[in-house]
Amino acid sequence: MVARRQDLVTALSAYTENTFRAKTRRFLLGLSADELEFIAEFLGYFVLEGGQPCGCSRAQMAERIAEFRCSQRAGRRSMDDDHKMILLLEYLCRGGLRPTAIPQVRSRAAGQVN
């Protein structure tokens, strides 16, 4: 479990901008494996859906997190999801993630670039 947790810390910190990487890594080292997996699931969800995980403002990021939460099956939710969502928002804010962090792709419905 320790190796898997360390792999998640490495991958999630690598996803952030260089100038924020050390600060973000310190933040991630304080999280449990379950919390790290939640963040990774969030990023994976938006990669697979072709969207962007964050916007320019904290409010836009919170909207994306709410969208992700709605997409999760009710059976997968746990009692501490609210806590994990707060940690996820902090990760996104600390990491300096920009909307351009994920390549833009065509929307399935409209056939337009997001």
Backbone torsions as a table, in degrees:
resi	resn	phi	psi	omega
1	MET	NA	-35.1	-179.1
2	VAL	-64.1	-42.4	179.8
3	ALA	-64.0	-41.4	179.2
4	ARG	-64.8	-41.7	178.2
5	ARG	-62.5	-44.2	179.3
6	GLN	-63.8	-38.2	177.0
7	ASP	-62.1	-40.6	178.5
8	LEU	-65.3	-42.9	177.9
9	VAL	-59.9	-45.7	-179.5
10	THR	-62.4	-47.0	-178.2
11	ALA	-66.2	-44.3	-177.8
12	LEU	-69.6	-35.5	178.1
13	SER	-72.8	-31.8	178.0
14	ALA	-68.4	-23.4	-178.8
15	TYR	-74.7	-16.1	-177.8
16	THR	-89.0	167.7	178.4
17	GLU	-68.4	148.9	-176.3
18	ASN	-54.5	-42.2	-175.7
19	THR	-67.4	-19.9	-178.6
20	PHE	-106.5	-1.4	-170.5
21	ARG	-60.8	-45.9	-177.3
22	ALA	-65.5	-44.2	179.0
23	LYS	-63.7	-41.9	-179.9
24	THR	-67.2	-40.4	178.8
25	ARG	-61.0	-42.6	177.3
26	ARG	-60.7	-41.7	178.0
27	PHE	-62.1	-46.9	-177.5
28	LEU	-65.2	-34.0	179.8
29	LEU	-62.8	-22.2	178.9
30	GLY	-86.3	-1.2	-177.4
31	LEU	-97.7	155.5	176.7
32	SER	-79.1	165.7	178.0
33	ALA	-60.4	-38.3	179.1
34	ASP	-63.3	-41.6	178.6
35	GLU	-67.9	-39.6	177.2
36	LEU	-64.3	-40.4	178.0
37	GLU	-62.9	-38.5	179.0
38	PHE	-61.2	-44.4	178.6
39	ILE	-63.5	-44.3	179.6
40	ALA	-63.4	-38.7	177.0
41	GLU	-62.6	-40.5	178.4
42	PHE	-60.6	-49.7	-180.0
43	LEU	-63.8	-41.1	178.4
44	GLY	-63.4	-38.1	178.6
45	TYR	-58.1	-46.4	-177.5
46	PHE	-74.6	-29.3	174.6
47	VAL	-65.2	-46.6	-178.7
48	LEU	-68.9	-33.9	180.0
49	GLU	-81.7	-8.8	178.8
50	GLY	78.1	14.6	179.3
51	GLY	-100.6	-174.5	178.6
52	GLN	-110.0	133.6	-175.3
53	PRO	-73.2	-16.0	-176.9
54	CYS	-146.9	163.5	175.5
55	GLY	-117.3	-166.7	-177.0
56	CYS	-81.3	-21.9	-177.0
57	SER	-116.6	161.1	177.4
58	ARG	-61.0	-36.7	179.3
59	ALA	-64.3	-40.8	178.1
60	GLN	-65.9	-38.2	177.4
61	MET	-64.1	-41.0	178.9
62	ALA	-62.6	-36.7	176.3
63	GLU	-62.9	-43.0	179.1
64	ARG	-63.5	-39.2	179.0
65	ILE	-65.6	-41.1	177.3
66	ALA	-63.2	-39.3	177.0
67	GLU	-61.8	-43.6	178.0
68	PHE	-61.9	-45.1	-178.7
69	ARG	-61.0	-40.5	178.6
70	CYS	-65.8	-29.3	-178.3
71	SER	-75.6	-22.0	-178.4
72	GLN	-72.9	142.8	176.1
73	ARG	-65.5	143.6	-178.8
74	ALA	-58.0	-34.4	-178.7
75	GLY	-68.0	-20.8	-178.0
76	ARG	-89.7	-11.7	-178.6
77	ARG	-72.0	146.9	178.8
78	SER	-122.4	171.4	-177.4
79	MET	-64.0	-26.9	-175.5
80	ASP	-101.0	19.3	179.6
81	ASP	-60.8	-36.2	178.4
82	ASP	-61.8	-41.6	177.5
83	HIS	-62.2	-43.8	179.6
84	LYS	-64.7	-35.9	179.2
85	MET	-66.1	-36.8	176.6
86	ILE	-64.8	-43.9	178.0
87	LEU	-62.8	-40.1	178.0
88	LEU	-61.8	-45.2	178.5
89	LEU	-61.6	-40.6	177.5
90	GLU	-64.3	-42.1	177.7
91	TYR	-58.8	-47.9	-178.9
92	LEU	-62.0	-40.3	179.8
93	CYS	-71.9	-41.4	-179.3
94	ARG	-71.1	-28.9	-174.0
95	GLY	-80.0	-8.9	-179.8
96	GLY	65.2	28.0	-179.6
97	LEU	-68.1	134.6	178.2
98	ARG	-109.8	160.5	178.0
99	PRO	-58.8	-21.8	-178.9
100	THR	-84.7	5.2	-178.3
101	ALA	-64.6	-26.7	178.9
102	ILE	-117.1	133.6	-179.5
103	PRO	-58.2	145.8	178.1
104	GLN	-77.6	143.0	178.4
105	VAL	-132.0	167.8	-179.9
106	ARG	-74.5	138.7	175.2
107	SER	-71.4	137.3	179.6
108	ARG	-64.3	-42.1	-174.2
109	ALA	-74.2	-49.2	-172.6
110	ALA	-94.6	-16.6	-176.3
111	GLY	68.3	21.8	-177.8
112	GLN	-110.4	157.8	176.2
113	VAL	-78.6	132.6	177.6
114	ASN	-77.4	NA	NA
